[in-house]
Amino acid sequence: MSSSYKVIVLGLGAMGSAAVYQLAKRGVSVLGIDQFEPPHTFGSTHGDTRITRQAVGEGKQYTPLSLRSYEIFREIEKQVKEELLKVTGGLMLSSDRKSGSVHVPEFFAKTIAAAELYGIKHEMLSASEIRKKFPQFAVHDDEVAYYEYEAGFLRPERCVRAQLDLARSYGAEIHTGEKVLDVVDHGGGVAVCTADNTYECEKAIVSAGSWLPQLIDKKFASFFRITRQVLFWFDIENCYRQFSPPQFPIFIWETQGAEGMYGVPAVDGPKGGVKISSSHYMQDTSPDAVNRTVSAEEIETMYERQIAPFFPLVGEKCVRTAVCLYTRTPDAQFIIDRLKPDGSIIVCSPCSGHGFKHSAAIGEALAQLATEGKSKIDLSAMTFARMAAQTNH
């Protein structure tokens, strides 16, 4: 049996749910397919919170996406009457002696440059000013911070659920529990083959996260690495107020003597812990082979290296862990591009651990690409050609 749609979206996590919502809102005939029941815990879109910030140190091309996402998430909140975005302020810490970097080189300097370029409200703090304003952080005398007033966190599961619910209300067809086996651009459109059916569409958007390499040609799949990431929540029962908003901001810390790390204020009450984690890219995995159990040794190492020296108020008890997956390109930048220059398959991989904050605007951009051929926000830096040029060099 075959059914036909204007657009089919494969994978309904952060980007896919946003794309389906934006397409349905425009009255487009759209089908969204996911092998699980999103929001779920098997990919990259879970863990209760995701940092959002306006000045984006990963590259000047991202700040317009972040700013537009703020607007869209606020629009969605009004429709679903639920908080999706919580502003807490954001602290980016660094020093000349940093040993732990995050995402890209010169992240701290690029964040400041983006803030100045786009007029984003911020201030710079010395070590003594950090201690006065945020005594939870055990900073060195030579460390400084960029403080962004409108930074905060998003609730990923709520965002996905809200956009899928809205998409359905606008007429989208959503198939969950259906695994995609193949996606074929046959010149006159795209055939999407699943375990249950074959569908035809004019355009397909592949936003399958860590399953993406399984659905595209090997020469393109080689641009992506899948890595296991561990999220930790440590005990703050005796100091809950100090680690809940507005007393505690989101943070990204290029630390001295340890890996770079990030964290989010406590959101689940005194017994829920505070989320502090690091990104690791040492070992490749796959969504089918990844070890989803966090060992006692991993917890102990995290506490000794990255909790105790930097957050003396936080207890050594780990109250919760979770495992998620990053889909990473060699330069930690996104790919949002057609698989072929004039083709009908659009690949969406806003990955490498810093994508969720942009997801609402990327969903809008994908809807524009699929229906108008071009997005309003410039995505020219996010192409396969960029990766091919790097490989050739």
N, C-alpha and C positions, 0 to 999 in steps of 0.2 A: 504494500500500500504506500502511496506517495502523497504528500501534502505540500503546498506551495505557499511561500511567504515572501514579503519584501526583504526582510532581514532576519537572519537567525544568529543568536548570540550563544556561544558555547562556553560554559563556565559562568556561574552566577555568584561569584564572590564580590569583592569590592568594586571592580571595574565592570564586570558583567551585569550586576544588579543595577548599577548606575546607568549603563547603556540601555538596558531594556526599559527602564523607567523613562529615560529621555525620548527614546523612540516611540513608546506607547503614548506619551504625552503629546507627541506631534501627530498622532493618528496613524502611525505607520503599522502595517501588518507585521508583527514581530513575534517570533518564538524564542523563548529562552530555555536552554537545556542544561541540566547539571546531573552528574551521576550520583550525587548525594542529596541531602535535604538542607539547603542553605538557610540560615547560617549554620555551619558545621565546624568541627575541630580538626579536619584532616589536611587543610591547606595552609593558607597564610592569613586568613581573615578571622582571627579569634583572639582571645586573651583579654577580653573586657574593655581594654583601652588602647588607643593609638595616638601618639603625639601628633599635634598639628601646630604649625608655625607659619608665619607669613613671609619673613625673610628667609629664603631657602639657600643654605650654603652649598648645596650640591650643584648649583649652577643657576645663572641669572634667568635661564629659560623656564624655570619652574615657578618662580614667584607669581606670575600671572595666573597659573593654574591654581595655586594655593588661594590667592585672593578671590578668584571666582568660586572656588569650592566653598569658602566661607559663606558667600551669598547664597549658594544653592542649598547648603545644609540648613541655613536659617529659613529658607522658603519651605523646605521639606518639614522642618519642625512645626511650622504653622499648620501644615496640612494634617500631620499625624498627631499633633498635640503631645509631643514627647521630646525630652531633651536629648539631642544627639551630640552637641558640641558644647563643651564646658571650658570657659576661659579661666585660666589660673595664673597667667603669666608664665614666662619661660626663661630659664637660665641656661646659657651656653658658656661653659667654663673652659679655659685653656691657659697655656703658658709657653714660654720659649723652651721649657724643659719637658714638654709633654712627651710621653712614651706611647700613649694610647690615642689613636686617631679614630675617626668615625667616617664611614662611607667613602669620602674623597679627600685628597690632599687639600690643605689650606681651607678646611671647612669653616673655621672660626673667622678668618679674614673675609672669606666670601660671604658669610652671613652678614657681617657688618656692611660690606659693600652693597649687598642687595637691599638692606634696610635704608641706606642712604640714597640709593638709586630710586627706590619706590616710595620714599617718604614714610616709612613704617615707624611708628612710635617706639622708641627704645632709649635705653641709657646704658652707659658703661660703668661698671663697678670695680673698685679696687678690692684687694683681699680683705682689708679692714671693713669696707662697706658691705661685702658679702657676709662676713661674720655678723655684722650688726643686723642686717636685714634677714638673713637666712642662716641662723646659727647651727642648723642641722648639718651643714656641710663643713667638713674639716679641711679647709683649704690651706695651701702653702702660701707663704708671704708673697711669692712672685706670681701667683695666679690672679687672673682677671676674669671678668664675666661681662657678657652682653646680656642685658635683660630686655625681653620683648613683652610689652604689656598685653597684647592680644593673643599670645600663644596659649595653648591649652591641650585638651585631649578630646578625641572622638570616641564614641561607643560603637565599635565595628559591627557587632552582631545586630544592634538596633538599626544601624544605618542600612545594612543589607536587607533586613526584614522589612523596614519601612519602604524602601524603594521597590522591592518585589510586590509588596501589598498595593502600593500605588500603581505599579505597572499593570497588575491584574485589574484594578479599578478602571484603568484607561483602555482595557481591552486586550492586553498582552496575553499570549498563551504561554504558560510556564509548565515545563515537564521536568520533574525531579525524579531521582532514582532511575535515570536513563543514561547509559554510558555511550558516548560517541566513539565510534570505531574508525571513522575515516571522514575526511573533508576533501572534496575534489572540485577544483575549478575546471569546468569543462568548456569554457569559452562562452557559452550562452547563459551562464549562471553558475551556481554552486550546488553540488549534491552533498548532503550531510547524511551519513549512514550511521545509525545507532544499532544497538542490539535488538531494538524493537521495530524499527521503521527506517524508511528512507525519505528524506525531505528535500525539497528544492527551494532555492531562494535566489534573489538577485545579488545579495551581498551577505557574506558571513563574517562575523567578528569572533575571532578566537581569543578568548580571555581566560584561558584555562589554568593560569598560574603554573605550578610545578608540573602539571600534566602537559603543558604546551609542547615541549620537545617531542612528545609522542604523536603529535598531530600535525607536524610540519616536516618538510623535507630535511634530510640529515644535514645538508650544507647550512641550513639556517638554524637547525637545532643545536649545532655545535657552538653557537654564540652564547648559549645559556648554561649556567651551572646551578644545580640544586643543592642547597646546604641546609643542614639541621640547625635550628636555633632553639635555645632553651630560655624560657621565661621563669623568673623566680619572684615569689612574694615572701618577704621576711617579716618577722614579728615586730609589731609596733604597739602592742596592747597597752604598755605602760607609758607610751608617749604619742598616743593616737592624734591628739590635737595638733601637735607639731608637724605631723606628716599628712594632714588633711588640708584641702584647700579652704581658705586662701593662704594659709600659713606656709604651705609647701608648693612650689611650682613644678611644672614639668622641667626636666633638665636633660642636657646632653653634655658630657664631661670628657674632655680630652685629658685624661689623668696623667699623673707622674707615677711611674713605677708599676703600672697595671694597664690592662686593656681599657680602651675607651668604653664608656657605659652611658646608659640613659635610664630615666625613671619617670614615674607618674605618681601623683598623689594617691593616697589611700581612698578607695571608693566603696569598700564593702564593710565599713564599720571597724571597731577596734580589733576584732579577731580576724579580719580579712587580710592583714598584712599590707606592706607597701611594695609595689612592683619596681624592681631594679634589675636590669639585665645588660648583657653585652652581646654584640654581634660577632659571630665566628664564621670564618670562611675556609677553614683548614681542610675539611673532608667533604667530598662530594657524596651525594646520596640520591635517592629517588623517592617519590611519594609512596611507592610500594615497599621499598626496602628500609625506610628510615626507622631508627629505633625511637619509639615514642615513650620509652621509660627513662626517667631521670634518676641517675644513681646517687647514692649517698656520698660518694666521692666527689661528684660534680657539685653537689650542694655545699659540701665542706670547703672545696676549693673556692667557690664563689664567695662564701662568707669570709674566708681568711684573706683573700686577695682584694676583694672589691667592696665588701661591706664594712668589716671591722675598721680598716684604716681610714675610711672616708665618711662613715656615718656611725659615730660611736653610740648614738642613742638606739640604733636598731639592734634587736635581739638576734641571737644566732639560730633560733628555731625557724626553719623554713615551713611556712604554713601551707604552701601550695606551689606546684610547678606546672608548666605546660610546654609542649613541644610544637613548634611551627616550622614552616619551610620558607626559605628565601629562594627566589629565582633571580639569579644575578648575572649581569653582563660583565665583561672584563673591566670596563671603565665605570661600572656602577651607575650607568645612565639607562634611561628607558628606551624601549623600542615600541613605537606606535606607527605602523607603516603597512602598506599593502605588501603581500607576499611577492607579487609580481608588479612591475610598474603600472600596468594597465589592468591588473587582475581584479577579481571580485572578492578575494579573501583579505581581510584586514587583521593583522596580528597586533594584539594589545598586551604588552608586557611592561607595565610601569612597576618595576621590580626593585631588587637590590636593597630592600629594607626601608625605603623611604617613600613608598608609593601611596599609602592609604589616604594621606591628607589631601591628595590631589584627585581622589577618585570621582568626586561629584562632577568636577569640571571635565575630567577625562571622559566620563560618560556622555556629557553634552557634546564634547568634541567628536567622539565616535559616532554619535547620531548625525552630526553635521557631515562627517566624512562619508558615511554610508548613504546619505540622502542628497547631499549637495556637492559632494566630491572634494570639499575642503573645509577645514575647521577655522573658526574665527581666531582662536588662539594659535600662535605659530608653533607647529610641531616639527619644523624642518630639521631640528637637531636630533630627532629621535628616530632615525631611519636605519634600515639595514645597510645602506650604502656606507654609513659611518663605520659600521662594524667591519664591513668588507675591506674598507681602506686601511683600517688598523691591522687587519690580518695580513694584508699584502705587504705592509711595511715590516 
